[in-house]
Amino acid sequence: ETEIFLAKAEADKSFYYNLFVLALETGLRVGEICALCWEDVDFERGVLYVRHTLCYFSKDGKYVFEMHDAKLNGYKEIIFLDDDITKTKNGKRIIPLTHKAICALERQWLQKQKVVLKGKIAPKGYENLVFTTKNNRPTQVFLIKQAIALIVKKVNETDEYLENFTSHSFRHTFATRAIESGMNPKTLQKILGHATLQMTMDLYTAVMPKHLSSEMEKLDDE
């Protein structure tokens, strides 16, 4: 399903294709991805730094975007860009980048330059965001959800079929694939930014039936 979705997103030149790839390759929360700035990306070391989450909330009678530290900090009417908002000091972390993630960020750099060259002016304080709208403004979960739904709709017009899903599914997919590939659960906990190992295992490791079968087959080899 992941391959089908990404293939269609790439073929249709989805504006958020690179975001989808990065989400699947890092397990970042959508609020963390939307808050990502170019100074958070270290191409030389092949890592990115999770320092902030982008929030959209009511302030002085209107809804605004604000960069918040990678932890909950007091606002009562915050609408976070993800159901799984960072709640602990573990939110600030370093994420090693896969080759696919680095390629996605390199493509995104070029895409961002095209937006800027079109004369799209970013709001003050948001000039260095990695992911934006086509108008160079901070993006949000609603727009990403729309982009996903459009791709799913187009896939379903072919011989393939996908159920609709939210951007949070990318995080679940990353975690499940990590466990299936043999990643140490404690390592996965650090990458996801969870306070406890139990949270990681309970929420993000719905192991696929195929993997369960392959694990059982290992008993035959003993």
C-alpha positions in Angstrom: 0.0 0.0 0.0 2.9 2.4 0.8 4.4 1.7 -2.6 1.1 2.2 -4.4 0.5 5.5 -2.6 3.9 6.9 -3.1 4.0 5.9 -6.7 0.8 7.8 -7.4 1.9 10.8 -5.4 5.1 11.0 -7.4 3.4 10.4 -10.7 0.9 13.1 -10.1 3.6 15.5 -8.8 1.9 16.0 -5.4 3.2 19.1 -3.7 3.6 17.1 -0.5 5.3 14.1 -2.0 8.6 14.8 -0.2 6.8 15.3 3.1 5.2 11.9 2.7 8.5 10.3 2.1 10.2 12.0 5.0 7.3 11.1 7.4 7.6 7.4 6.3 11.4 7.4 6.7 11.6 9.2 10.1 8.4 8.6 12.0 8.2 12.3 12.8 4.9 13.7 14.0 3.2 15.9 11.4 3.5 19.0 13.7 7.3 18.3 13.9 7.6 18.0 10.1 5.6 21.2 9.6 8.0 23.0 12.1 11.1 21.7 10.5 13.5 24.5 9.4 16.6 24.2 7.2 18.9 24.9 10.1 17.5 21.7 11.7 18.8 19.6 8.8 22.4 18.6 8.8 23.1 17.0 5.3 26.8 16.6 6.1 26.2 14.4 9.2 23.0 12.9 7.7 20.7 13.8 10.6 18.0 16.2 11.5 17.2 17.9 14.8 13.7 17.9 16.3 13.4 21.1 18.2 9.9 22.5 17.7 6.4 21.6 16.8 4.1 23.9 14.8 0.9 24.8 16.5 -2.3 26.4 15.3 -4.5 27.8 18.0 -6.9 30.6 19.1 -5.1 33.8 20.3 -6.8 37.2 20.8 -9.9 36.0 18.9 -8.2 34.6 15.8 -6.4 31.4 14.9 -2.6 31.8 14.4 0.4 29.6 13.8 3.2 29.5 16.4 6.4 27.6 16.8 6.5 25.9 20.2 9.3 24.2 22.0 9.1 20.4 21.5 7.0 20.0 24.6 3.6 21.0 25.9 3.8 24.6 27.3 0.6 25.9 28.8 -1.8 27.1 26.2 -5.4 25.8 26.8 -6.8 26.3 23.3 -4.0 24.9 21.2 -4.9 22.9 18.2 -1.8 20.8 17.6 -1.1 19.5 14.1 -1.0 15.9 15.4 -2.9 13.8 17.8 0.4 12.5 19.2 1.9 15.8 20.3 5.3 15.7 22.0 4.6 15.8 25.8 8.0 15.2 27.2 11.7 16.3 27.2 12.2 13.3 24.8 10.6 15.5 22.1 13.9 17.2 21.5 16.0 14.6 19.6 18.3 13.7 16.8 17.0 11.6 13.9 19.5 9.8 11.6 18.4 10.1 8.0 18.0 7.2 5.5 19.1 7.7 1.9 15.5 8.1 0.9 15.0 10.8 3.5 18.1 12.7 2.4 16.9 12.5 -1.2 13.5 13.8 -0.3 15.0 16.7 1.6 17.3 17.5 -1.4 14.3 17.5 -3.7 12.4 19.7 -1.2 15.2 22.2 -1.2 14.9 22.6 -4.9 11.0 22.8 -4.7 11.3 25.5 -2.0 13.6 27.6 -4.1 11.0 27.5 -7.0 8.4 28.8 -4.6 10.6 31.6 -3.5 11.6 32.5 -7.1 7.9 32.9 -7.9 7.9 35.8 -5.5 5.9 34.1 -2.8 6.8 35.9 0.5 6.9 33.9 3.7 5.4 35.4 6.9 7.9 36.9 9.2 9.6 34.2 11.3 8.7 31.4 8.9 11.1 32.2 6.1 13.2 29.1 6.6 10.5 26.4 6.9 11.3 23.2 4.9 7.7 22.5 4.1 5.2 25.2 3.2 2.1 25.7 1.0 2.5 26.7 -2.6 2.2 30.3 -1.4 5.2 29.9 1.0 3.0 29.9 4.1 3.2 27.4 7.0 1.3 24.3 6.1 -1.2 22.4 8.4 -2.7 19.0 8.9 -5.9 19.9 7.1 -4.0 20.6 3.8 -1.9 17.5 4.1 -5.1 15.5 4.8 -6.6 16.9 1.6 -3.5 16.0 -0.4 -3.6 12.4 0.9 -7.3 12.1 0.2 -6.8 13.3 -3.4 -4.1 10.7 -4.0 -6.2 7.9 -2.5 -9.1 8.9 -4.7 -7.0 8.8 -7.8 -5.6 5.4 -6.8 -9.1 4.1 -6.4 -10.0 5.2 -9.9 -7.5 2.5 -11.1 -7.4 -1.2 -10.5 -5.8 -0.6 -7.1 -7.6 0.2 -3.9 -6.6 2.1 -0.7 -8.7 3.1 2.3 -8.5 6.7 3.3 -6.1 7.5 6.1 -4.5 10.4 8.0 -1.0 11.7 8.1 -0.5 10.0 11.5 -0.6 6.7 9.7 2.9 7.4 8.3 4.2 7.4 11.9 2.5 4.1 12.6 3.8 2.6 9.4 7.4 3.7 10.2 7.3 2.2 13.7 5.8 -1.1 12.5 8.3 -1.4 9.7 11.2 -0.6 12.1 10.1 -3.4 14.5 9.7 -5.8 11.6 13.2 -5.0 10.4 14.6 -5.9 13.8 15.2 -2.4 15.2 15.8 -2.5 19.0 12.6 -1.2 20.7 14.6 1.1 22.9 16.2 2.6 19.8 12.7 3.1 18.3 11.6 4.7 21.5 14.3 7.3 21.2 13.6 8.0 17.5 9.9 8.4 18.1 10.5 10.6 21.2 8.4 8.6 23.6 8.9 8.9 27.4 8.5 5.1 28.0 9.1 1.9 26.1 5.6 0.7 26.9 4.1 3.7 25.0 6.1 2.7 22.0 5.2 -0.9 22.1 1.5 -0.4 22.9 0.8 2.3 20.3 3.0 1.7 17.3 3.8 -1.9 16.8 0.8 -3.6 15.2 3.0 -6.3 13.7 1.8 -7.5 10.3 0.5 -11.1 9.9 3.2 -11.9 7.3 5.9 -10.9 9.8 4.3 -13.1 12.5 4.4 -16.1 10.2 8.1 -15.5 9.3 9.0 -15.3 13.0 7.2 -18.6 13.7 9.1 -20.2 10.8 12.4 -19.5 12.6 11.4 -22.2 15.1 11.6 -24.8 12.3 15.3 -23.8 11.8 16.3 -24.7 15.3 
